[in-house]
């Protein structure tokens, strides 16, 4: 998908992009939190 977003901007299906973001992004955000130990900033 990255290649299409970067190089083929005119042929992007925004519904597919939105579905991917709303379905996969929450998991991608949680994964580092699960794997990395909590450290104070």
PDB file of N, CA, C, O and CB in Angstrom:
ATOM      1  N   UNK A   1       0.826  -1.188   0.000  1.00  0.00           N
ATOM      2  CA  UNK A   1       0.000   0.000   0.000  1.00  0.00           C
ATOM      3  C   UNK A   1       0.873   1.255   0.000  1.00  0.00           C
ATOM      4  O   UNK A   1       0.517   2.249  -0.633  1.00  0.00           O
ATOM      5  CB  UNK A   1      -0.941  -0.004   1.208  1.00  0.00           C
ATOM      6  N   UNK A   2       2.009   1.226   0.700  1.00  0.00           N
ATOM      7  CA  UNK A   2       2.862   2.415   0.767  1.00  0.00           C
ATOM      8  C   UNK A   2       3.284   2.865  -0.632  1.00  0.00           C
ATOM      9  O   UNK A   2       3.255   4.057  -0.936  1.00  0.00           O
ATOM     10  CB  UNK A   2       4.104   2.135   1.631  1.00  0.00           C
ATOM     11  N   UNK A   3       3.671   1.925  -1.472  1.00  0.00           N
ATOM     12  CA  UNK A   3       4.108   2.273  -2.824  1.00  0.00           C
ATOM     13  C   UNK A   3       3.008   3.011  -3.579  1.00  0.00           C
ATOM     14  O   UNK A   3       3.279   3.998  -4.263  1.00  0.00           O
ATOM     15  CB  UNK A   3       4.522   1.012  -3.595  1.00  0.00           C
ATOM     16  N   UNK A   4       1.791   2.547  -3.461  1.00  0.00           N
ATOM     17  CA  UNK A   4       0.684   3.208  -4.162  1.00  0.00           C
ATOM     18  C   UNK A   4       0.429   4.596  -3.597  1.00  0.00           C
ATOM     19  O   UNK A   4       0.159   5.534  -4.347  1.00  0.00           O
ATOM     20  CB  UNK A   4      -0.591   2.364  -4.069  1.00  0.00           C
ATOM     21  N   UNK A   5       0.512   4.730  -2.278  1.00  0.00           N
ATOM     22  CA  UNK A   5       0.283   6.044  -1.675  1.00  0.00           C
ATOM     23  C   UNK A   5       1.352   7.041  -2.089  1.00  0.00           C
ATOM     24  O   UNK A   5       1.052   8.210  -2.332  1.00  0.00           O
ATOM     25  CB  UNK A   5       0.242   5.930  -0.156  1.00  0.00           C
ATOM     26  N   UNK A   6       2.588   6.590  -2.171  1.00  0.00           N
ATOM     27  CA  UNK A   6       3.703   7.483  -2.466  1.00  0.00           C
ATOM     28  C   UNK A   6       3.835   7.763  -3.964  1.00  0.00           C
ATOM     29  O   UNK A   6       4.064   8.905  -4.362  1.00  0.00           O
ATOM     30  CB  UNK A   6       4.997   6.888  -1.937  1.00  0.00           C
ATOM     31  N   UNK A   7       3.692   6.732  -4.790  1.00  0.00           N
ATOM     32  CA  UNK A   7       4.032   6.876  -6.209  1.00  0.00           C
ATOM     33  C   UNK A   7       2.839   6.920  -7.159  1.00  0.00           C
ATOM     34  O   UNK A   7       2.986   7.369  -8.296  1.00  0.00           O
ATOM     35  CB  UNK A   7       4.913   5.759  -6.609  1.00  0.00           C
ATOM     36  N   UNK A   8       1.691   6.478  -6.736  1.00  0.00           N
ATOM     37  CA  UNK A   8       0.541   6.414  -7.638  1.00  0.00           C
ATOM     38  C   UNK A   8      -0.637   7.142  -6.991  1.00  0.00           C
ATOM     39  O   UNK A   8      -1.716   6.574  -6.821  1.00  0.00           O
ATOM     40  CB  UNK A   8       0.166   4.931  -7.969  1.00  0.00           C
ATOM     41  N   UNK A   9      -0.418   8.371  -6.644  1.00  0.00           N
ATOM     42  CA  UNK A   9      -1.404   9.152  -5.882  1.00  0.00           C
ATOM     43  C   UNK A   9      -2.757   9.248  -6.576  1.00  0.00           C
ATOM     44  O   UNK A   9      -3.787   9.311  -5.904  1.00  0.00           O
ATOM     45  CB  UNK A   9      -0.875  10.542  -5.636  1.00  0.00           C
ATOM     46  N   UNK A  10      -2.774   9.259  -7.881  1.00  0.00           N
ATOM     47  CA  UNK A  10      -4.020   9.459  -8.612  1.00  0.00           C
ATOM     48  C   UNK A  10      -4.917   8.225  -8.608  1.00  0.00           C
ATOM     49  O   UNK A  10      -6.083   8.310  -8.996  1.00  0.00           O
ATOM     50  CB  UNK A  10      -3.718   9.853 -10.031  1.00  0.00           C
ATOM     51  N   UNK A  11      -4.396   7.090  -8.178  1.00  0.00           N
ATOM     52  CA  UNK A  11      -5.162   5.844  -8.246  1.00  0.00           C
ATOM     53  C   UNK A  11      -5.390   5.254  -6.852  1.00  0.00           C
ATOM     54  O   UNK A  11      -5.379   4.034  -6.687  1.00  0.00           O
ATOM     55  CB  UNK A  11      -4.437   4.825  -9.137  1.00  0.00           C
ATOM     56  N   UNK A  12      -5.594   6.099  -5.864  1.00  0.00           N
ATOM     57  CA  UNK A  12      -5.772   5.642  -4.490  1.00  0.00           C
ATOM     58  C   UNK A  12      -7.258   5.481  -4.195  1.00  0.00           C
ATOM     59  O   UNK A  12      -8.060   6.373  -4.471  1.00  0.00           O
ATOM     60  CB  UNK A  12      -5.121   6.628  -3.491  1.00  0.00           C
ATOM     61  N   UNK A  13      -7.606   4.344  -3.636  1.00  0.00           N
ATOM     62  CA  UNK A  13      -8.978   4.115  -3.193  1.00  0.00           C
ATOM     63  C   UNK A  13      -9.053   4.550  -1.733  1.00  0.00           C
ATOM     64  O   UNK A  13      -8.592   3.837  -0.842  1.00  0.00           O
ATOM     65  CB  UNK A  13      -9.409   2.600  -3.373  1.00  0.00           C
ATOM     66  N   UNK A  14      -9.628   5.710  -1.495  1.00  0.00           N
ATOM     67  CA  UNK A  14      -9.657   6.277  -0.150  1.00  0.00           C
ATOM     68  C   UNK A  14     -10.445   5.412   0.832  1.00  0.00           C
ATOM     69  O   UNK A  14     -10.151   5.416   2.027  1.00  0.00           O
ATOM     70  CB  UNK A  14     -10.249   7.665  -0.192  1.00  0.00           C
ATOM     71  N   UNK A  15     -11.420   4.688   0.353  1.00  0.00           N
ATOM     72  CA  UNK A  15     -12.161   3.782   1.234  1.00  0.00           C
ATOM     73  C   UNK A  15     -11.253   2.671   1.761  1.00  0.00           C
ATOM     74  O   UNK A  15     -11.347   2.290   2.928  1.00  0.00           O
ATOM     75  CB  UNK A  15     -13.365   3.174   0.491  1.00  0.00           C
ATOM     76  N   UNK A  16     -10.386   2.160   0.911  1.00  0.00           N
ATOM     77  CA  UNK A  16      -9.444   1.126   1.331  1.00  0.00           C
ATOM     78  C   UNK A  16      -8.438   1.677   2.325  1.00  0.00           C
ATOM     79  O   UNK A  16      -8.114   1.018   3.314  1.00  0.00           O
ATOM     80  CB  UNK A  16      -8.719   0.541   0.123  1.00  0.00           C
ATOM     81  N   UNK A  17      -7.946   2.874   2.072  1.00  0.00           N
ATOM     82  CA  UNK A  17      -7.012   3.510   3.005  1.00  0.00           C
ATOM     83  C   UNK A  17      -7.693   3.708   4.354  1.00  0.00           C
ATOM     84  O   UNK A  17      -7.117   3.379   5.391  1.00  0.00           O
ATOM     85  CB  UNK A  17      -6.506   4.869   2.445  1.00  0.00           C
ATOM     86  N   UNK A  18      -8.896   4.235   4.351  1.00  0.00           N
ATOM     87  CA  UNK A  18      -9.618   4.485   5.603  1.00  0.00           C
ATOM     88  C   UNK A  18      -9.883   3.175   6.351  1.00  0.00           C
ATOM     89  O   UNK A  18      -9.713   3.112   7.569  1.00  0.00           O
ATOM     90  CB  UNK A  18     -10.951   5.214   5.320  1.00  0.00           C
ATOM     91  N   UNK A  19     -10.288   2.153   5.642  1.00  0.00           N
ATOM     92  CA  UNK A  19     -10.547   0.856   6.271  1.00  0.00           C
ATOM     93  C   UNK A  19      -9.276   0.297   6.904  1.00  0.00           C
ATOM     94  O   UNK A  19      -9.310  -0.221   8.020  1.00  0.00           O
ATOM     95  CB  UNK A  19     -11.108  -0.140   5.241  1.00  0.00           C
ATOM     96  N   UNK A  20      -8.173   0.401   6.201  1.00  0.00           N
ATOM     97  CA  UNK A  20      -6.900  -0.089   6.722  1.00  0.00           C
ATOM     98  C   UNK A  20      -6.486   0.671   7.971  1.00  0.00           C
ATOM     99  O   UNK A  20      -6.066   0.070   8.960  1.00  0.00           O
ATOM    100  CB  UNK A  20      -5.814   0.023   5.661  1.00  0.00           C
ATOM    101  N   UNK A  21      -6.605   1.980   7.926  1.00  0.00           N
ATOM    102  CA  UNK A  21      -6.211   2.802   9.077  1.00  0.00           C
ATOM    103  C   UNK A  21      -7.096   2.503  10.281  1.00  0.00           C
ATOM    104  O   UNK A  21      -6.592   2.310  11.388  1.00  0.00           O
ATOM    105  CB  UNK A  21      -6.286   4.300   8.726  1.00  0.00           C
ATOM    106  N   UNK A  22      -8.390   2.464  10.080  1.00  0.00           N
ATOM    107  CA  UNK A  22      -9.288   2.265  11.217  1.00  0.00           C
ATOM    108  C   UNK A  22      -9.221   0.842  11.761  1.00  0.00           C
ATOM    109  O   UNK A  22      -9.475   0.624  12.945  1.00  0.00           O
ATOM    110  CB  UNK A  22     -10.714   2.593  10.816  1.00  0.00           C
ATOM    111  N   UNK A  23      -8.888  -0.117  10.925  1.00  0.00           N
ATOM    112  CA  UNK A  23      -8.818  -1.506  11.372  1.00  0.00           C
ATOM    113  C   UNK A  23      -7.460  -1.839  11.980  1.00  0.00           C
ATOM    114  O   UNK A  23      -7.403  -2.515  13.007  1.00  0.00           O
ATOM    115  CB  UNK A  23      -9.107  -2.444  10.211  1.00  0.00           C
ATOM    116  N   UNK A  24      -6.364  -1.381  11.372  1.00  0.00           N
ATOM    117  CA  UNK A  24      -5.026  -1.820  11.763  1.00  0.00           C
ATOM    118  C   UNK A  24      -4.275  -0.855  12.672  1.00  0.00           C
ATOM    119  O   UNK A  24      -3.412  -1.288  13.436  1.00  0.00           O
ATOM    120  CB  UNK A  24      -4.219  -2.052  10.549  1.00  0.00           C
ATOM    121  N   UNK A  25      -4.573   0.415  12.615  1.00  0.00           N
ATOM    122  CA  UNK A  25      -3.805   1.388  13.392  1.00  0.00           C
ATOM    123  C   UNK A  25      -3.907   1.173  14.901  1.00  0.00           C
ATOM    124  O   UNK A  25      -2.884   1.260  15.579  1.00  0.00           O
ATOM    125  CB  UNK A  25      -4.268   2.778  13.056  1.00  0.00           C
ATOM    126  N   UNK A  26      -5.075   0.898  15.457  1.00  0.00           N
ATOM    127  CA  UNK A  26      -5.120   0.667  16.905  1.00  0.00           C
ATOM    128  C   UNK A  26      -4.189  -0.469  17.354  1.00  0.00           C
ATOM    129  O   UNK A  26      -3.541  -0.362  18.395  1.00  0.00           O
ATOM    130  CB  UNK A  26      -6.546   0.353  17.330  1.00  0.00           C
ATOM    131  N   UNK A  27      -4.123  -1.537  16.585  1.00  0.00           N
ATOM    132  CA  UNK A  27      -3.223  -2.642  16.909  1.00  0.00           C
ATOM    133  C   UNK A  27      -1.775  -2.211  16.787  1.00  0.00           C
ATOM    134  O   UNK A  27      -0.947  -2.567  17.625  1.00  0.00           O
ATOM    135  CB  UNK A  27      -3.492  -3.840  16.000  1.00  0.00           C
ATOM    136  N   UNK A  28      -1.464  -1.451  15.755  1.00  0.00           N
ATOM    137  CA  UNK A  28      -0.090  -0.988  15.570  1.00  0.00           C
ATOM    138  C   UNK A  28       0.342  -0.047  16.689  1.00  0.00           C
ATOM    139  O   UNK A  28       1.522  -0.006  17.038  1.00  0.00           O
ATOM    140  CB  UNK A  28       0.054  -0.291  14.224  1.00  0.00           C
ATOM    141  N   UNK A  29      -0.574   0.692  17.242  1.00  0.00           N
ATOM    142  CA  UNK A  29      -0.256   1.589  18.355  1.00  0.00           C
ATOM    143  C   UNK A  29      -0.045   0.783  19.635  1.00  0.00           C
ATOM    144  O   UNK A  29       0.857   1.095  20.412  1.00  0.00           O
ATOM    145  CB  UNK A  29      -1.382   2.636  18.555  1.00  0.00           C
ATOM    146  N   UNK A  30      -0.847  -0.231  19.865  1.00  0.00           N
ATOM    147  CA  UNK A  30      -0.764  -1.017  21.091  1.00  0.00           C
ATOM    148  C   UNK A  30       0.445  -1.943  21.125  1.00  0.00           C
ATOM    149  O   UNK A  30       0.969  -2.221  22.204  1.00  0.00           O
ATOM    150  CB  UNK A  30      -2.016  -1.826  21.259  1.00  0.00           C
ATOM    151  N   UNK A  31       0.894  -2.418  19.993  1.00  0.00           N
ATOM    152  CA  UNK A  31       1.974  -3.409  19.962  1.00  0.00           C
ATOM    153  C   UNK A  31       3.257  -2.922  20.635  1.00  0.00           C
ATOM    154  O   UNK A  31       3.797  -3.648  21.469  1.00  0.00           O
ATOM    155  CB  UNK A  31       2.273  -3.788  18.533  1.00  0.00           C
ATOM    156  N   UNK A  32       3.775  -1.728  20.316  1.00  0.00           N
ATOM    157  CA  UNK A  32       4.988  -1.277  21.023  1.00  0.00           C
ATOM    158  C   UNK A  32       4.753  -1.120  22.524  1.00  0.00           C
ATOM    159  O   UNK A  32       5.652  -1.386  23.321  1.00  0.00           O
ATOM    160  CB  UNK A  32       5.474   0.053  20.439  1.00  0.00           C
ATOM    161  N   UNK A  33       3.566  -0.696  22.911  1.00  0.00           N
ATOM    162  CA  UNK A  33       3.258  -0.559  24.329  1.00  0.00           C
ATOM    163  C   UNK A  33       3.305  -1.917  25.025  1.00  0.00           C
ATOM    164  O   UNK A  33       3.699  -2.006  26.188  1.00  0.00           O
ATOM    165  CB  UNK A  33       1.879   0.089  24.517  1.00  0.00           C
ATOM    166  N   UNK A  34       2.914  -2.949  24.333  1.00  0.00           N
ATOM    167  CA  UNK A  34       2.914  -4.296  24.898  1.00  0.00           C
ATOM    168  C   UNK A  34       4.328  -4.853  24.988  1.00  0.00           C
ATOM    169  O   UNK A  34       4.670  -5.518  25.966  1.00  0.00           O
ATOM    170  CB  UNK A  34       2.036  -5.226  24.060  1.00  0.00           C
ATOM    171  N   UNK A  35       5.145  -4.591  23.986  1.00  0.00           N
ATOM    172  CA  UNK A  35       6.475  -5.185  23.887  1.00  0.00           C
ATOM    173  C   UNK A  35       7.517  -4.416  24.695  1.00  0.00           C
ATOM    174  O   UNK A  35       8.355  -5.021  25.365  1.00  0.00           O
ATOM    175  CB  UNK A  35       6.902  -5.252  22.438  1.00  0.00           C
ATOM    176  N   UNK A  36       7.467  -3.100  24.635  1.00  0.00           N
ATOM    177  CA  UNK A  36       8.484  -2.292  25.305  1.00  0.00           C
ATOM    178  C   UNK A  36       8.127  -2.093  26.775  1.00  0.00           C
ATOM    179  O   UNK A  36       6.965  -1.884  27.123  1.00  0.00           O
ATOM    180  CB  UNK A  36       8.641  -0.930  24.603  1.00  0.00           C
ATOM    181  N   UNK A  37       9.141  -2.162  27.628  1.00  0.00           N
ATOM    182  CA  UNK A  37       8.856  -1.907  29.041  1.00  0.00           C
ATOM    183  C   UNK A  37       8.515  -0.435  29.263  1.00  0.00           C
ATOM    184  O   UNK A  37       9.014   0.446  28.563  1.00  0.00           O
ATOM    185  CB  UNK A  37      10.058  -2.314  29.918  1.00  0.00           C
ATOM    186  N   UNK A  38       7.681  -0.196  30.220  1.00  0.00           N
ATOM    187  CA  UNK A  38       7.314   1.186  30.547  1.00  0.00           C
ATOM    188  C   UNK A  38       8.492   1.855  31.241  1.00  0.00           C
ATOM    189  O   UNK A  38       9.005   1.347  32.238  1.00  0.00           O
ATOM    190  CB  UNK A  38       6.038   1.236  31.449  1.00  0.00           C
ATOM    191  N   UNK A  39       8.913   2.982  30.717  1.00  0.00           N
ATOM    192  CA  UNK A  39      10.008   3.741  31.310  1.00  0.00           C
ATOM    193  C   UNK A  39       9.563   5.180  31.479  1.00  0.00           C
ATOM    194  O   UNK A  39       8.887   5.737  30.613  1.00  0.00           O
ATOM    195  CB  UNK A  39      11.295   3.655  30.441  1.00  0.00           C
ATOM    196  N   UNK A  40       9.942   5.776  32.591  1.00  0.00           N
ATOM    197  CA  UNK A  40       9.579   7.186  32.778  1.00  0.00           C
ATOM    198  C   UNK A  40      10.300   8.076  31.774  1.00  0.00           C
ATOM    199  O   UNK A  40      11.420   7.787  31.353  1.00  0.00           O
ATOM    200  CB  UNK A  40       9.906   7.639  34.208  1.00  0.00           C
ATOM    201  N   UNK A  41       9.651   9.136  31.412  1.00  0.00           N
ATOM    202  CA  UNK A  41      10.241  10.071  30.449  1.00  0.00           C
ATOM    203  C   UNK A  41      11.112  11.069  31.161  1.00  0.00           C
ATOM    204  O   UNK A  41      11.700  11.943  30.523  1.00  0.00           O
ATOM    205  CB  UNK A  41       9.157  10.797  29.649  1.00  0.00           C
TER     206      UNK A  41
END
